[in-house]
């Protein structure tokens, strides 16, 4: 009974290759973290923001954009493939922010191991 949609900044061609296995709605070149992209996704799903949850692995793009659009969000750990060398500057900054987040007693246990 769940509706799904891929909201991605990747090209339609790249998403279509991945989407062959899951066959879901998608928005390519979405322009995350612009809240308009998330509102468009809600419209395509035919749901109000209060009934949509965004699952993403990027704090600054996925989670920030969803929260700015009024959606609940779930941060998941990203998959780093063996031998992958490109990490990205934002990923390093995310790790620092999550390090401090985990040490705040008011937030203890809310991320269940993400970013540790």
C-alpha positions, 0 to 999 in steps of 0.5 A: 500500500505504499507509493514510491517515487525516486527524486533524483538530480541524475539524468533520466537515462541514468534513473531509467537504467536503475528503475528497470528493476523497481518500476516506480515514478521518478523525477530526474534533474530535480534540483534538490534541495529546492522545496519545489522539487519535493512539492512536485513529488508530492503532487505526482504521488497525489499526497499532501506533504504530511503523508510523505516521508523522504528517505535519503543518504545526503544530509544537505540535499535529501534531508534538508530539502525534505524538511524545508518542504514540510516532509518527514525525513529518514537519513540512511547511511550511504553505500560506499562500494569497495575500492571507491575513492571519491568521497566528496567534501560534503560527506566529510562535513556531514560526518562532522555534523553527525558526530556533534549530533550524536553527542547532544543528549537531547538527540541521543538514540534518534539516528540509530547508528547512522554516521557513527 
